[in-house]
Amino acid sequence: MKRLLVALAFALAPFATHAQSVQQSGTVTPGLAPYWVTNGVIGSAGNAADSLLTSLGVTNATSPAFCVNSGRATAAGRQRLCLGAPLNSAAQITLQNYGTATAQDLQFVINGTTITIPTGGGGAIPSITTPQINGNLICASGTAGGLTGCTIGTAGQIIVGQGASTAPAMVSASGDVTSISSAGAFVVGKVNGVTYPASPTTGSVPYVSSSNTITYGAIPVTGGGTGLATLTAGGVLIGDGTNNVQLASSASIGLCLLSNGAGSAPSFGSCASGSGSAAGSNTQVQYNNSTALAGSANFTWVSPALTIGQNATATGQLVLANGGALGTSVTIQNLGTTSAWNFNLPTGAGNSGQPLLSGGGGSGSMTFGTLGVAGGGTNCAVASGTCVDNISGFSSTGFINRTGAGTYTFTSTIGLINGGTGANLTASNGGIVYSTATAMAILSGTATANQIVLSGSNTTPAWSTATYPATTTVNQILYSSSANTIAGLATGNSGVLITSAGGVPSISSTLPSAVQANITSLGTIATGVWQGTPVALAYGGTNANLTASNGGIFYSTASAAAILSGTATANLPLLSGSSTTPSWATISYPLSATSGGVPYFSSATAISSSAALGSGQIVLGGGAGSAPTTSANASISSGALSLGANASVLGSVKLFGNTSGDVTIRPAAVAGTATVFQLPADNGTNGYVLTTNGSGVASWTNPSSGGTVTSVAAGTGMSFSTITTTGSVAIDGATAGNFQAGTSNKVLTADVVFTSETTTTFAATQALDFSTFFNTKITLTANITSFSCSNQKAGQAGQIRFINGAGPYTIPATFGCNMKFAGGVQPALTATNGAIDVLIYQCTATNYCVASMIKNVQ
């Protein structure tokens, strides 16, 4: 009845008269009210059993304004039930009969139980006698309709039920509640029997000071605290058994924290001999320089970044040794960066074989995934012919021919320029493959043996008429022994080729007399002394008149040999010219070197050898004119980098932020014996935390898998009960994918809730994964024959834009996917090329989504 009243009132309500384009969604049923499906779209609101209206109100301050009639006003008899809320009188529910209709009772049915008020159908309203009671409560007397007064209590008492047929009693506060004020405020002296101070001071921390007693103040050492309310800035905490923690501090720079023996607190003092005091410039990493500390501009620390090298001065290098059998190191260095960028590692390990994709060098992380075509990849995760299509964009068949930059055609044959024949050839037994002006061809085989192929004059080759011998004798010369017959000429020792008076060739050791008289030039003279012009380079000479120079170097100019004069300075190396004369260097090299040392510039004109450097120790520059050295406080052994030295230098690593700030990682002054912190073998899973097994081996652990929280600190937007120690609580934030997938136990932030519209790739059998979007669009390039939907969630709402291509194209007559449309009428797309239709959906369950189509959105 309530929904029928709502629908009727909505149908009678006046609508705004301003101009608006309104469309109808689904079918309209006579007698049912309309409702706004979305902006500009009206549909049927349904009936009283299944109404789509969610809000309705009526304003009338003088008379009943919301009525339901059993018939029209013209009926012979009818009943009318009205609701009214006058401005200046009591609200009313009225039931009135008209005409021939008889008066009826008014019933309230609550969950199947009927309560009848016999206003017009006979009987009487049950009477309830209300006693006049001053200061007491009213209780049921036990007789039908009877009330009586309950026992009055004293100030601060509360009412406590005593069970069926027994009046409630007034009782005083007890247990942890010490009293109750007249205003109803409970005063709690204890919680579960534990006493709490009444007024703790600001900044104090609660702790158990004795049995069942909580005290606010500084947490004692026995409770895991320091026992101190304040700590000296820059001080070092020192344990003293169960007594309060002591502090050691110093206003001086370069002092060391020195042990004062067992049982005595350490203190700051002058560093022991050999350790020295701080040296170098601010931010430079300290190292042991034999008798004093030193720093290097090539090795600095500005939190949280450790900088190796200097821009425009020294290239930073990080050398990683190989602990395997090969023992070969790998150097990581920055050789050519012209602008700063970040190498942000991915948040996950990716899958085997996936490439590492750039995050842009800014704040974004790199990712593991499929390399797209724009990055030189195939945009394929699995090898297939589609990968080639992705790269080339080809769809034709045949052989690919590149006709220009980025231009390709498909041919039935492979052209000559691409290593093909350019023609469809027919084989010929014994034929020869040759080239025409545009393609390959086959010269047909010949029936005559021992013919050879002769070139054409820029045209087809041909078989020779003459025949050639299949074999020859060593040292013979081929000649025409008869017409069209090639044969071998008998050879002779120490002879020359001559011909007879008839032109027949032969080999003879005597030249014919006619030839001897015609010698006009000689070849190379093999013996004797040459006193002519310089012999050219092509004949093994120098092509120049040279003058010797003691210690000089023989070299070549562009046209002749030359000699670089010797130098009076010993140990100078020879330097090549830029395609010109070489020269002597101005920097001398040592004649010998120290084993285990390194060469360095001892002056502007000399290179020297340093002393032997310490095994495994990091090499540090010595400054101008000084040899590099090593530091016992910085060394590498068996793949391990060691910083600091026991009893003298506390090792640490400082990491700098890319904008500001720094973080120093260092052990305790008493670091234990060979403490190991072994990192996991992979990057772990998002949201996991790093835990240790107690033996130095760390691993990634799911924090939601259980455990006891022993340390919590107050944070923005957090509330919790009393804790006994300080600490922190991490919030597991949701990603956009978590939110779309409905992942449980995730904290939502605004950037995750308000996400952009996604693009769903078109498919004839269209799959819609509702865990990947709220709002999405599909551009149709053909008809969609069916929909399949997955991961629909109760409470999910959004829209799906259908952009019609050059079809126009259609969707199936039955949408499916648990989508419910007004009147059960399935939507259809606007039959216009380029039209945009928007499907609005709201899921109330995983298998029930109310939807409506807004057509031809412009």
C-alpha positions in Angstrom: 0.0 0.0 0.0 2.9 2.4 0.8 4.5 2.0 -2.6 1.1 2.5 -4.3 0.6 5.7 -2.4 4.2 6.8 -3.4 3.5 6.0 -7.1 0.1 7.7 -7.1 1.5 10.9 -5.4 4.4 11.0 -7.9 2.0 10.7 -10.8 -0.1 13.6 -9.5 2.8 15.9 -8.6 3.3 18.9 -11.0 6.4 18.8 -13.2 8.7 21.7 -14.0 7.6 23.6 -17.1 11.0 24.7 -18.4 12.1 23.4 -21.8 13.9 20.1 -21.7 14.6 17.3 -24.2 13.0 14.2 -22.5 13.2 10.6 -23.7 11.3 7.5 -22.7 13.1 4.4 -21.4 11.3 1.1 -21.8 7.5 0.7 -22.0 4.9 2.7 -20.0 2.1 0.8 -18.0 -1.2 2.6 -17.5 -1.8 3.5 -13.9 1.9 3.5 -12.9 3.9 6.6 -12.1 6.9 7.7 -14.1 10.3 8.5 -12.6 13.6 10.0 -13.8 15.9 7.2 -14.9 18.7 9.8 -15.5 19.0 13.3 -16.8 16.5 13.7 -19.7 15.2 10.1 -19.5 11.9 9.0 -17.9 10.8 5.4 -17.4 8.0 3.5 -15.6 8.5 3.6 -11.8 7.0 0.0 -11.4 4.1 -1.1 -9.2 3.6 -1.2 -5.5 5.4 -4.6 -5.2 8.5 -3.5 -7.1 8.9 0.3 -7.2 12.0 2.1 -8.5 11.2 5.3 -6.6 13.7 6.0 -3.9 12.4 9.3 -2.4 9.1 11.2 -2.4 7.7 14.0 -0.3 4.4 16.1 -0.1 4.2 19.6 1.4 0.8 20.7 2.8 0.5 22.5 6.2 -3.3 22.8 6.5 -5.1 19.5 5.7 -4.4 15.8 5.0 -2.2 15.8 1.9 -1.4 12.2 1.2 -4.5 10.0 0.6 -5.3 6.5 -0.8 -8.9 5.9 -2.0 -10.5 2.5 -2.6 -12.4 4.0 -5.6 -13.0 7.1 -7.6 -14.9 10.0 -6.1 -17.9 9.0 -8.4 -18.2 5.5 -6.9 -21.3 4.7 -4.9 -19.1 3.8 -1.9 -15.5 4.2 -1.1 -12.9 4.2 1.8 -10.2 6.9 2.1 -7.0 6.7 4.2 -5.0 10.0 4.6 -1.9 11.2 6.3 -1.5 14.8 7.4 1.0 17.0 9.2 -0.6 20.4 9.9 1.6 23.3 10.9 -0.3 24.2 14.1 -2.1 21.0 15.2 -1.4 17.3 15.8 -0.4 15.1 13.0 -3.3 12.8 11.8 -3.9 9.4 10.3 -7.6 9.4 9.2 -9.8 6.6 7.8 -13.2 7.7 6.5 -16.0 5.8 4.7 -18.2 7.5 2.0 -21.5 6.7 0.3 -22.6 3.1 0.7 -19.3 1.9 2.1 -19.5 0.7 5.8 -17.1 1.9 8.5 -14.1 -0.4 8.8 -11.4 -1.0 11.5 -7.9 0.4 11.2 -5.2 -2.3 11.3 -1.5 -2.1 11.7 0.3 -5.3 10.4 3.9 -5.6 11.7 5.8 -8.6 10.4 2.6 -10.6 10.1 1.2 -9.6 13.5 -2.1 -7.5 13.3 -2.9 -4.7 15.7 -6.6 -3.5 15.3 -8.0 -0.2 16.3 -11.8 -0.7 16.1 -12.7 2.9 15.3 -15.8 2.2 13.2 -16.4 -1.5 13.1 -17.7 -2.0 16.6 -16.0 -2.7 20.0 -14.1 -0.2 22.1 -10.5 1.0 22.4 -8.9 -0.7 25.4 -8.6 1.7 28.3 -5.4 2.2 30.2 -5.5 3.6 33.7 -2.6 5.9 34.3 -1.9 6.5 38.0 -0.8 9.8 39.3 2.7 9.2 40.5 5.1 11.9 41.6 8.9 11.2 41.4 8.4 7.5 40.7 8.6 5.4 37.5 5.5 3.9 35.9 5.4 0.1 35.7 2.9 -2.5 34.4 0.7 -3.6 37.3 0.1 -7.1 36.0 -3.5 -6.6 35.1 -4.6 -5.9 31.5 -4.2 -2.2 30.8 -3.1 -1.4 34.4 -0.1 0.7 35.4 1.4 1.3 38.8 4.3 3.2 40.3 7.7 1.6 40.8 9.9 2.1 43.9 11.8 5.4 43.7 15.5 5.2 44.1 18.2 7.5 45.5 20.4 9.9 43.6 22.9 8.2 41.3 21.0 4.8 41.1 20.1 3.2 37.8 17.2 0.9 36.7 18.0 -2.8 36.5 15.5 -5.4 35.2 14.6 -8.2 37.5 13.1 -10.7 35.1 9.5 -11.5 34.0 6.6 -10.5 36.4 9.0 -8.6 38.7 9.3 -4.8 38.7 12.7 -3.4 37.9 14.9 -2.3 40.8 17.0 0.8 41.5 20.7 -0.2 42.2 23.8 1.8 43.0 27.0 1.8 41.0 29.5 -1.0 41.8 32.6 -2.7 40.4 34.7 -0.5 38.0 31.9 2.2 38.1 32.3 4.3 41.2 29.3 6.6 40.9 26.6 8.0 38.5 25.9 11.7 38.4 22.4 13.1 38.3 23.0 14.0 34.7 23.6 10.3 33.9 27.4 10.4 33.6 29.2 7.3 34.7 32.4 7.8 36.8 34.8 4.9 36.0 37.6 4.4 38.6 38.9 1.2 37.1 38.8 -0.7 33.8 38.5 -4.5 34.3 39.8 -4.0 37.9 42.8 -1.9 36.8 43.1 1.6 38.4 43.9 4.5 36.0 45.0 8.1 37.1 42.2 10.6 36.9 44.1 13.4 35.1 47.2 12.3 33.1 49.6 15.1 31.9 50.0 16.0 28.3 52.6 13.8 26.5 52.8 11.2 29.3 52.6 7.5 28.5 50.6 4.9 30.5 52.5 2.0 32.0 51.9 -0.6 34.7 53.6 0.7 37.8 52.3 -2.1 40.2 49.7 -4.8 40.2 46.4 -3.5 38.7 47.7 0.1 38.7 48.3 2.2 35.6 50.7 5.3 36.0 51.3 8.0 33.4 54.9 9.2 32.9 58.2 8.1 31.4 58.2 4.3 30.7 60.9 2.7 32.9 63.6 0.5 31.5 61.9 -2.6 32.9 58.9 -1.8 30.6 61.0 -1.3 27.5 61.4 2.5 27.9 64.3 4.8 28.9 63.0 6.0 32.2 63.6 9.6 31.0 61.1 12.3 30.1 63.6 14.3 28.0 66.7 13.3 25.9 69.7 15.6 25.1 69.8 16.5 21.4 72.6 14.5 19.7 73.2 12.3 22.8 74.0 8.6 22.7 71.8 6.3 24.8 73.8 4.0 27.2 72.2 1.1 29.2 72.6 0.8 32.9 70.9 -2.4 33.9 67.3 -1.7 35.2 68.3 1.9 36.0 67.3 4.8 33.8 69.1 5.0 30.5 72.2 7.3 30.6 73.2 9.8 28.0 76.6 10.6 26.6 77.0 13.8 24.5 79.7 16.2 23.4 79.6 19.7 21.8 82.9 19.0 20.0 83.2 17.6 16.5 85.6 14.6 15.7 85.5 13.0 19.1 85.1 9.2 19.4 82.8 7.3 21.8 85.3 5.5 24.0 84.8 2.5 26.2 85.7 2.9 29.9 85.8 -0.8 30.7 83.3 -3.4 31.8 80.5 -2.0 33.9 81.3 1.7 33.2 79.5 3.9 30.8 81.5 5.0 27.6 82.1 8.6 27.0 83.3 11.0 24.2 87.0 11.7 24.1 89.9 12.1 21.7 90.1 9.3 19.2 92.8 6.7 19.7 96.1 7.0 17.8 95.7 6.1 14.1 92.1 7.0 13.9 92.5 10.8 13.7 89.8 13.4 13.8 87.3 14.4 11.1 88.8 15.8 8.0 87.8 16.8 4.5 84.7 18.9 3.6 81.2 18.7 4.8 79.2 15.7 3.4 82.5 13.9 2.4 82.7 10.3 3.6 85.5 9.8 6.1 88.2 7.2 5.6 91.4 6.2 7.4 94.4 7.9 5.7 97.2 6.1 7.6 97.4 8.5 10.6 94.4 10.7 10.1 90.9 10.7 8.8 90.4 12.2 5.3 87.5 12.9 2.9 87.1 12.9 -0.8 84.9 15.1 -3.1 84.4 11.9 -5.2 82.7 10.1 -2.3 80.0 12.1 -0.5 76.9 11.5 1.5 73.8 13.8 1.6 70.9 11.8 2.9 69.6 9.7 1.6 72.0 9.6 -1.4 75.5 8.2 -1.5 77.3 10.1 -4.4 80.3 8.5 -6.1 82.3 10.8 -8.4 81.6 14.4 -9.4 79.6 15.8 -12.3 81.9 17.2 -15.1 85.0 16.0 -13.0 85.0 12.3 -12.1 82.7 9.6 -13.4 81.2 7.6 -10.5 81.7 3.9 -10.6 80.3 1.0 -8.5 82.3 -2.3 -9.1 80.5 -5.6 -8.3 82.8 -8.6 -7.9 81.9 -12.1 -9.1 82.2 -14.7 -6.3 82.1 -17.5 -8.8 84.9 -19.4 -10.4 85.4 -16.8 -13.2 86.0 -14.0 -10.6 85.3 -11.2 -13.1 84.0 -7.8 -11.9 81.2 -5.7 -13.5 81.4 -1.9 -13.3 78.2 0.3 -13.1 78.9 3.9 -14.1 77.3 7.0 -15.5 79.1 8.0 -18.7 76.8 10.3 -20.7 73.8 11.6 -18.7 73.1 15.2 -19.8 70.1 15.7 -17.5 69.1 14.2 -14.1 66.7 11.2 -14.1 65.6 8.5 -11.7 66.2 4.8 -12.0 63.1 3.7 -10.0 63.0 -0.1 -9.6 59.6 -1.9 -10.2 57.3 -2.6 -7.3 57.2 -6.3 -8.2 59.4 -9.0 -9.7 57.4 -9.5 -12.9 57.3 -12.7 -14.8 60.2 -14.6 -16.3 61.2 -13.2 -19.7 59.4 -9.9 -19.3 61.5 -6.8 -20.2 62.0 -3.9 -17.9 60.0 -0.9 -19.1 61.0 2.7 -18.3 58.8 4.7 -15.9 59.8 8.0 -17.6 62.8 8.8 -15.3 60.6 10.9 -13.0 58.7 9.7 -9.9 57.1 6.7 -11.6 58.5 3.2 -11.2 59.6 1.0 -14.0 57.5 -2.0 -14.7 57.9 -5.5 -16.0 55.6 -6.2 -19.0 55.1 -6.5 -22.7 57.3 -4.3 -24.8 55.1 -2.2 -27.1 55.7 -1.4 -30.8 56.6 2.2 -29.8 59.5 0.8 -27.7 60.8 -1.5 -30.4 58.9 -4.5 -29.2 56.1 -6.6 -30.6 53.3 -5.8 -28.1 52.9 -9.6 -27.7 53.2 -11.7 -24.5 53.2 -15.0 -26.5 55.0 -15.6 -29.8 52.5 -15.7 -32.7 52.0 -14.3 -36.2 50.0 -11.5 -34.5 53.3 -10.2 -33.2 54.6 -9.5 -36.7 51.2 -7.9 -37.6 51.5 -5.7 -34.5 54.9 -4.4 -35.6 54.2 -4.0 -39.3 50.4 -3.3 -39.4 50.2 -5.7 -42.4 47.1 -7.6 -43.4 47.8 -8.6 -47.0 49.4 -11.8 -48.2 52.5 -12.4 -50.3 56.1 -11.3 -50.1 56.9 -8.0 -48.3 58.7 -5.4 -50.4 60.0 -2.2 -48.8 59.5 0.6 -51.3 60.6 3.5 -49.2 60.9 4.8 -45.6 58.0 3.2 -43.8 56.4 2.1 -47.1 55.8 -1.5 -48.0 54.0 -3.5 -50.7 53.1 -7.1 -51.1 54.1 -9.0 -54.3 53.7 -12.5 -55.6 57.4 -12.7 -56.3 60.5 -11.4 -54.5 62.2 -8.7 -56.5 65.9 -8.7 -57.3 66.6 -5.8 -55.0 65.4 -8.0 -52.1 67.4 -11.1 -53.0 64.6 -12.8 -55.1 64.3 -13.6 -58.8 61.6 -11.1 -59.7 59.9 -13.7 -61.9 58.1 -17.0 -62.0 60.7 -19.3 -63.5 60.5 -22.7 -65.3 63.3 -25.1 -64.8 65.5 -26.3 -67.7 67.8 -29.3 -67.3 71.3 -28.0 -67.5 70.1 -24.4 -67.8 71.9 -21.3 -66.3 70.2 -18.7 -64.2 70.9 -15.1 -65.4 69.4 -11.6 -65.0 67.4 -9.7 -67.5 66.9 -5.9 -67.1 64.2 -6.5 -64.5 64.3 -10.1 -63.2 66.1 -13.4 -63.2 65.7 -15.9 -66.1 67.0 -19.3 -67.1 69.1 -19.9 -70.2 67.9 -23.3 -71.5 70.4 -26.2 -71.4 72.4 -27.1 -74.6 72.7 -30.5 -76.2 76.4 -29.9 -77.1 78.9 -30.8 -74.3 81.8 -28.5 -73.2 80.3 -25.2 -74.3 80.7 -22.2 -72.1 78.3 -19.3 -71.3 79.1 -16.1 -73.1 77.8 -12.7 -71.9 75.4 -10.7 -74.0 75.8 -7.0 -74.8 73.6 -5.9 -71.8 71.2 -8.7 -72.9 70.6 -12.4 -72.6 73.8 -14.6 -72.4 74.3 -17.5 -74.8 76.2 -20.8 -75.2 79.5 -20.5 -77.0 79.8 -22.3 -80.4 83.4 -23.3 -79.5 83.9 -26.2 -77.1 86.4 -26.3 -74.2 88.4 -29.2 -72.8 86.9 -30.8 -69.7 90.4 -31.2 -68.2 93.8 -29.6 -68.8 97.5 -30.5 -68.2 99.5 -28.5 -65.7 101.2 -25.4 -67.2 99.4 -25.6 -70.5 98.0 -22.6 -72.3 94.6 -22.9 -74.0 94.3 -22.0 -77.7 92.1 -22.7 -80.7 93.5 -25.9 -82.2 90.9 -25.8 -84.9 87.7 -23.9 -85.7 85.4 -23.8 -82.6 87.7 -26.2 -80.7 89.8 -25.1 -77.7 92.8 -27.3 -76.7 95.9 -27.2 -74.6 99.3 -26.0 -75.9 102.2 -28.2 -74.9 104.5 -26.4 -72.4 108.3 -26.2 -72.1 110.9 -25.2 -69.4 112.3 -21.6 -69.4 110.4 -20.7 -72.6 108.3 -18.0 -74.0 105.2 -18.0 -76.1 106.1 -17.5 -79.8 104.2 -18.2 -83.1 105.5 -19.7 -86.3 105.5 -17.9 -89.6 102.0 -19.4 -90.1 100.8 -18.1 -86.7 100.8 -21.5 -84.9 101.7 -20.9 -81.2 104.4 -22.9 -79.3 106.7 -22.6 -76.3 110.4 -21.8 -77.0 113.5 -20.7 -75.1 114.6 -18.6 -78.1 112.9 -15.5 -79.2 112.4 -15.1 -82.9 114.9 -12.8 -84.5 112.2 -10.4 -85.5 111.3 -10.0 -81.9 114.8 -9.6 -80.5 115.3 -6.4 -82.4 112.1 -4.8 -81.0 112.9 -4.6 -77.2 112.3 -1.0 -76.2 112.2 -1.0 -72.3 113.4 -2.9 -69.2 111.7 -4.1 -66.0 113.0 -4.0 -62.4 116.9 -4.1 -62.0 117.6 -6.9 -59.6 121.4 -6.3 -59.0 123.8 -3.3 -59.0 123.7 0.1 -57.2 120.9 2.6 -57.8 121.8 6.2 -57.9 118.7 7.6 -59.4 115.7 9.5 -57.9 114.2 8.2 -54.6 112.3 5.0 -55.1 108.5 5.5 -54.6 106.6 3.9 -51.8 104.7 1.7 -54.2 108.1 0.0 -55.1 109.3 -0.5 -51.5 111.1 2.9 -51.3 110.7 5.9 -49.0 110.0 8.5 -51.7 112.1 10.9 -49.7 115.8 11.9 -49.0 115.9 11.1 -45.2 118.4 12.3 -42.5 119.0 10.0 -39.5 118.2 11.3 -36.0 119.6 9.4 -32.9 116.6 7.8 -31.1 114.2 9.0 -33.9 111.1 7.2 -35.0 110.4 6.2 -38.6 106.9 7.1 -39.7 104.9 8.0 -42.9 103.5 11.3 -44.1 100.7 11.5 -46.7 103.1 10.8 -49.6 106.5 9.6 -48.2 108.4 8.2 -45.3 109.8 10.6 -42.6 111.8 10.5 -39.3 110.5 12.0 -36.0 113.6 13.5 -34.3 114.7 11.8 -31.0 114.0 13.6 -27.7 116.4 14.6 -25.0 113.9 13.7 -22.3 113.9 10.1 -21.3 110.7 7.9 -20.7 108.4 9.9 -22.9 105.7 7.8 -24.7 104.9 8.3 -28.4 101.6 10.0 -29.2 99.7 9.5 -32.5 98.7 12.6 -34.5 95.2 13.2 -35.9 96.1 11.8 -39.4 99.3 13.8 -39.2 102.9 13.7 -37.7 103.2 11.8 -34.3 104.8 13.5 -31.4 106.5 12.9 -28.0 104.3 13.2 -24.9 105.3 15.7 -22.3 104.4 13.3 -19.4 107.1 10.8 -18.5 106.3 7.2 -17.5 108.2 5.3 -14.7 110.7 2.6 -15.8 109.4 0.3 -13.0 106.3 0.0 -10.8 105.5 -1.3 -7.3 103.7 -4.7 -7.3 100.2 -4.1 -6.0 100.4 -0.3 -6.6 98.6 1.9 -9.1 99.9 4.5 -11.5 99.1 8.2 -10.7 100.1 11.7 -11.7 102.8 12.7 -9.3 103.2 16.0 -11.1 102.0 17.8 -14.1 104.7 16.1 -16.2 105.2 12.7 -14.6 103.4 9.5 -13.8 104.6 7.5 -10.8 103.6 4.2 -9.1 102.0 4.2 -5.7 103.0 2.0 -2.9 101.3 -1.4 -2.6 97.7 -0.9 -1.7 96.0 -2.9 1.0 94.3 -6.2 -0.1 90.6 -5.8 -0.5 90.6 -2.1 0.7 88.9 0.7 -1.2 91.3 3.0 -3.0 91.1 6.7 -2.0 92.7 9.7 -3.8 95.7 11.3 -2.1 95.2 14.8 -3.5 97.5 16.8 -5.8 101.0 15.3 -6.0 100.2 12.5 -3.5 99.8 8.8 -4.2 96.4 7.2 -3.7 96.0 5.0 -0.6 93.6 2.6 1.0 91.7 2.6 4.2 91.4 -0.1 6.8 87.9 1.3 7.6 86.6 0.6 4.0 87.4 -2.8 2.4 85.8 -5.6 0.4 86.4 -9.2 1.1 84.6 -12.3 -0.3 82.0 -10.0 -1.8 81.3 -8.1 1.4 81.9 -4.3 1.8 83.2 -3.6 5.3 83.0 0.0 6.8 84.5 1.1 10.1 86.8 -0.7 12.5 86.1 -2.3 15.9 87.1 -0.2 18.9 87.9 2.8 16.7 85.4 3.8 13.9 81.7 3.1 13.8 80.8 2.0 10.3 77.8 3.6 8.6 76.1 4.3 5.2 74.4 7.6 4.6 71.6 7.7 1.9 70.4 11.1 0.6 66.9 12.1 -0.7 66.6 13.4 -4.2 65.2 16.7 -2.8 66.3 17.0 0.8 67.1 15.0 3.9 69.4 12.0 4.6 69.2 8.7 6.4 72.2 7.0 8.1 72.3 3.2 8.5 74.7 2.1 11.2 75.0 -0.7 13.8 74.9 -0.3 17.6 78.2 0.7 19.2 78.3 -2.8 20.6 77.2 -4.6 17.4 77.4 -8.1 18.6 79.6 -10.9 17.1 79.3 -11.3 13.3 75.7 -10.2 13.2 74.2 -11.1 9.8 71.3 -9.5 8.0 70.6 -11.6 4.9 68.1 -10.0 2.5 65.5 -12.2 0.6 66.2 -13.5 -2.9 63.4 -11.5 -4.5 61.4 -8.3 -4.3 58.6 -9.9 -2.4 54.8 -9.3 -2.7 53.1 -6.0 -2.5 52.1 -5.3 1.1 54.4 -7.9 2.7 56.8 -6.9 5.4 60.4 -7.9 6.1 60.9 -10.3 9.1 63.8 -12.3 10.5 64.1 -15.9 11.6 66.4 -14.9 14.5 69.5 -16.2 12.7 70.0 -13.2 10.4 67.9 -14.5 7.5 65.2 -12.1 6.5 62.1 -13.0 4.4 58.9 -11.4 3.1 55.9 -12.1 5.4 52.2 -11.4 4.8 51.3 -9.1 7.8 47.6 -10.2 7.6 48.5 -13.9 8.2 48.4 -13.4 12.0 50.5 -12.2 14.8 50.2 -9.9 17.8 50.4 -6.1 17.6 52.6 -5.0 20.5 53.4 -1.5 19.3 50.8 1.2 18.2 51.2 5.0 17.9 48.4 7.5 17.4 48.0 8.7 13.8 45.6 10.9 11.8 42.2 9.3 11.6 43.0 6.4 13.9 41.5 5.4 17.2 42.3 2.4 19.5 42.2 1.2 23.1 45.0 1.6 25.6 48.4 0.1 24.6 51.4 -0.6 26.7 54.3 0.3 24.3 54.9 2.8 21.5 55.1 1.9 17.9 53.2 2.4 14.6 50.4 0.9 12.5 50.7 0.6 8.7 47.6 1.1 6.6 47.0 -1.3 3.7 45.9 1.1 0.9 43.8 0.0 -2.0 45.0 0.4 -5.6 42.5 1.3 -8.4 42.6 -2.4 -9.4 41.7 -3.4 -5.8 38.8 -1.0 -5.7 37.5 -2.2 -9.1 37.9 -5.8 -8.1 36.2 -5.3 -4.8 39.2 -6.5 -2.8 38.4 -6.7 0.9 40.3 -5.3 3.8 41.8 -2.3 1.8 41.7 1.4 2.8 40.3 3.7 0.0 41.8 7.0 -0.9 40.2 9.7 -3.2 42.6 9.1 -6.1 41.6 5.4 -6.2 37.8 6.1 -6.0 37.7 8.7 -8.8 39.3 7.1 -11.8 39.1 7.9 -15.5 37.0 6.0 -18.1 38.8 2.9 -19.5 38.7 1.5 -23.0 37.4 -2.0 -23.6 38.8 -3.6 -26.8 36.0 -4.5 -29.2 35.2 -8.2 -29.8 32.2 -9.8 -31.6 31.7 -11.9 -28.5 32.2 -9.1 -26.1 33.6 -9.9 -22.6 33.1 -7.4 -19.8 35.2 -7.8 -16.7 33.6 -5.5 -14.1 36.6 -5.8 -11.8 38.6 -3.7 -14.3 36.4 -0.6 -14.6 33.5 1.4 -13.4 33.1 3.5 -16.5 34.3 2.2 -19.9 33.8 2.7 -23.6 33.6 0.3 -26.6 34.0 1.4 -30.2 32.1 -1.0 -32.5 33.9 -2.0 -35.7 31.3 -4.8 -36.4 28.2 -6.3 -34.8 28.4 -7.6 -31.2 26.7 -11.0 -31.2 26.8 -11.7 -27.5 27.9 -10.3 -24.1 29.6 -12.2 -21.3 30.1 -10.5 -17.9 32.2 -11.4 -14.9 33.0 -10.0 -11.4 29.8 -7.9 -11.0 29.6 -6.6 -7.5 26.8 -5.4 -5.3 26.9 -1.6 -5.0 28.9 -1.1 -8.3 27.5 1.6 -10.6 28.8 3.3 -13.7 28.3 3.6 -17.4 29.3 1.8 -20.7 29.6 4.1 -23.8 28.9 2.4 -27.1 30.4 4.3 -30.0 28.9 3.1 -33.3 31.3 2.7 -36.2 30.7 2.9 -39.9 28.1 0.2 -40.0 26.0 1.2 -38.2 26.5 -1.9 -36.0 24.2 -3.6 -33.5 24.2 -5.4 -30.1 22.3 -8.7 -29.4 18.5 -8.5 -28.9 19.0 -9.9 -25.4 21.7 -8.0 -23.4 22.1 -10.6 -20.6 24.7 -10.1 -18.0 22.0 -9.9 -15.2 21.0 -6.4 -16.6 17.3 -5.6 -15.8 15.6 -3.0 -18.0 12.3 -1.1 -17.4 9.4 -3.2 -18.5 11.9 -6.0 -19.5 12.5 -4.1 -22.9 16.0 -4.8 -24.1 17.9 -1.8 -25.4 19.1 -1.3 -29.0 21.8 1.0 -30.4 21.0 4.1 -32.5 21.2 3.1 -36.1 23.5 6.0 -37.1 27.2 6.0 -38.0 29.1 7.6 -35.1 26.2 7.6 -32.7 27.0 7.4 -29.0 24.6 5.4 -26.7 25.3 5.2 -23.0 24.2 2.3 -20.8 23.7 3.4 -17.2 23.9 0.5 -14.6 23.6 0.0 -10.8 24.2 -3.4 -9.4 22.3 -4.3 -6.1 23.6 -7.8 -6.1 26.1 -9.9 -8.1 23.3 -11.2 -10.2 20.9 -8.2 -10.3 21.8 -4.9 -12.0 19.3 -2.2 -12.9 20.1 -0.6 -16.3 18.8 2.0 -18.8 20.1 3.1 -22.2 20.4 6.8 -23.0 20.4 6.9 -26.8 22.1 9.2 -29.3 24.0 11.3 -26.7 25.3 14.5 -28.4 
